[in-house]
Amino acid sequence: MSDYADEYRRKLTTAEDAIGRFLKSGDVVIHGVTIAEPPALLGAIAARARAGEVRGVKIYSFNPQKHAAATYMQSDLYDAIEPYSWFLSKADRARAATGLDQFIPSYLHQVPKFIREYMVVDLAVTTVSPMDKAGFFTFGTANDLTSTAARVAKKVVVEVNENMPRVFGDSLLHVSDVDAVVENHVPLMELPSPPPRSEDPAIGKAMADLIQDGAVLQLGIGGLPNAITPFLATRKDMGIHTELFGPGMVDLIRKGVINGRRKTLHRGKHVFAVSYGTRDTFEFMNDNPSLESYPSSYVMDPTVIARNDNMVAINSIIEVDLTGQCNAEEIGGWEYSGTGGQLDFVRGAYAANNGISIMAFYSTAKHGEVSRVVPRLHEGAAVTTPRMDTHYLATEYGIVNLKNKSVGQRALAIVSIAHPRFRDDLLREAEKMRLL
């Protein structure tokens, strides 16, 4: 038996014991993101708080999912646990609207810097892949901010799950750097791509027409960015440099469309920060040397993104106004999600040689009753992507380029991809705004 195996066994314990030893009142905790949420450890944290053993615990997350919602985000723990989030999700957006969860506006590439320089992290907990013979776990599906938290925290507890894929890149965590090991071999949470909508083929094809052989792809969250993948089957030698790695990209790799051969950064490697999907995605990732994960401070740094020639960034938005300002994070005046890595990729992609960014959205909401093209974003609305940064906009009615266009030319271009029933009103508003 190796020394690493001995150390593993010495540190192996239960979730209840690890949290009982290392969590104190007033502690700051950061947990693994999305698929890497550690259910046993989060459950133990909630149980300890529910028993009245700790109070004033601050827990930080990004896009929290069902394990967070089912444990420390429960309403009976309001007085014991203070949740904070750099990106809201279904799990916490309603609570954030009442002030019970605190949203932290941020660019995702800056979050690791917040953790390193502005926070004292008492405890980091995350799901990891099983230890190899050299004593290393990997962060699996979630590098992003998780790896930084684990490397600066006073105490680190890992939840080993045999279903978590082993991932290459800057994803290693050694057994000597953890304080306790918990085993919990449950099926990983699955987050499949949303089902396609009737508008998706028109939008996907319009976006695909802009993409050439050798392009490096980033796809944002949601169904619309992934609507493009079926229309890229005839492309050659594409690459990946993305915040999110998911099922659509797996399909293109298997078809040979994506191989990274022409990449100018990490040639032959598919670079990502977070992954999602189903069991098939995770099995494809496991021990696959073509996949490399890195912290969001690297993957989403605009200067790093710009080193990829032919970079194409595709993201979704909620609404756009006639000046080109894009809102991707608020609905009805309330925070819905967050900025995430959208603006990072918008700026990085446009700065790349032959790079482009595309914002995709459906022309209407609420079953066609509301236009997603508006005269101006409502007062106080978040501007996720400023008008100067917006490049291409795509709906089911077409795709337009706003770069180097006057305010009037922009307004006409944006109106042209709005739903036809709203175009006359939008043109009248553009005249009132003296854009035309």
Buried (B, 14 or more C-beta within 10 A) or exposed (E): EEEBEEBBEEBEBBBBEBBBEBBBEEBBBBBBBBBBBBBBBBBBBBBBBBEEBBEEBBBBBBBBBBBBBBBBBBEEBEEBBBBBBBBBBEBBBEBBBEEBBBBBEBBBBBBBBBBBEEBEBBBBBBBBBBBBEEBBBBBBBBBBBBBBBBBBBEBBBBBBBEBBBBBBBBBBBEBEBBBBBBBBEEEBBEBEBEEBEEBBBBBBBBBBEBBEEBBBBBBBBBBBBBBBBBBBEEBBBBBBBBBBBBBBBBBBBEEEBBBBEBBBBBEEBBBBBBBBBBEEBBBBBBEBEBBBBBBBBBBBBBEBBBBBBBBBBBBBBBBBBBBBBBBBBBBEEEBBBBBBBBBBBBBBBBBBEEBBBBBBBBBBBEEEEEBBBBBEBEEEBBBBBBBEBBBBBBBBBBBBBBBEBEBBBBBBBBBBBBBEEBBEEBBEBBEEBEBB
